[in-house]
C-alpha cells in the first residue's frame, strides 16, 4: 500500500514539477470521486473560477474527478502527505483518522432535514468539529450536501425484515456497518466506484446512498427499488492539507477560504436541482420504483446503536447533545407552524 501511494505521489509531482508549472504558477490539486455533471464537481469548478479570477497569476487549480487519483481512502492519505492539496470525501471516511467524525454516521442523528441544515449552518458548532483532524495533517474547510441516504436494491425493502440476508454496500464506517447488520443485512464496505459492477454481477444485492447515485453513477440500471427510509443525512466534506493552507500568504488564504464558502452555496443549489432531475429520470427512464416506507420501524431499531456509539466515543458527546437540542428546537418550531 505504502509503495503504491509513494509511486502515485511521485507521479503527481513529476507531472507538475513539484507543485509549480513553467510559468511560475503554483498548482493546486483537487480530487473527488464524482462525475463531471455532479453538483460537487460544479461547485469545485466555481471554486476554481473564484480563485483564478482573483489570483490567477499565482495559482492554477487542477480538478481530478471520477476517482482519477484514487478512492476516497487513498486521496485522504495523499492529502495528509500533501501530494493532493484538496479532496472531497464522505464524512465517514475521515473516521479512520479522527473519531469525532463518527458523529455524522449515527443513524437518524437528525430529526428532520430542517434540523440537518440548521446544524450544518451553525458555524460555531461546525468549526469546532472541522478543526479536530488537524493532528492528521488536514482540516475541513466546508461541507457539501450529500442528501438523504436510503437503501436501494434489486428487491423491494419496505421493512427491516426485507433486509435479511441482503448484501448491501456501505461506506467504510463502523456505524454504517453496524446499522446494516442490526437491520438483518450483510454490510459490505467497498469503494464507491466498484458498486455498479458489484450489483450487476451479483456480488452485492444493493447499496445505500442518495438519489443521484441512481443516475449519475447509473446504479438505477441494476437496482430497481429505492426505499425512502432516510436513515442518514451525512455531509460530504472538503478537506485541505493544513501545511498547504498555512503556507499561503494571509491575503491569499482568505481568497481560498472565501472560495470554499462560495462553492458550498453553489453545491447546495445544484444539489436540489439534480435530485429532482434524478428522481424524474430514474422513474421514467430507468424504471426505478420509489418506496415510501414507515421510517419509524427503521428508526426504532437504531436507538440502541445510537446510545452505544455515544457511550463509546467521548469525543462526540457534546456535539451529539447540541444536535439533539437543535432537533428539539426545529421540531418545536415546526409544530408551532402546524408543519408535520
Secondary structure as UniProt FT lines:
FT   HELIX           2..16
FT   TURN            17..19
FT   TURN            22..23
FT   STRAND          26..31
FT   TURN            36..37
FT   HELIX           39..55
FT   TURN            56..58
FT   STRAND          59..64
FT   TURN            66..69
FT   HELIX           72..81
FT   STRAND          86..90
FT   HELIX           91..96
FT   HELIX           99..105
FT   TURN            107..108
FT   HELIX           113..120
FT   HELIX           123..130
FT   HELIX           131..136
FT   STRAND          138..144
FT   STRAND          149..153
FT   HELIX           160..163
FT   TURN            164..165
FT   STRAND          167..170
FT   HELIX           174..182
FT   TURN            183..184
FT   STRAND          186..189
FT   HELIX           192..194
FT   HELIX           195..200
FT   TURN            201..202
FT   STRAND          206..209
FT   HELIX           212..215
FT   TURN            216..217
FT   HELIX           219..221
FT   STRAND          225..232
FT   STRAND          236..241
FT   HELIX           242..247
FT   HELIX           250..284
FT   STRAND          289..291
FT   HELIX           295..312
FT   HELIX           314..316
FT   HELIX           317..337
//
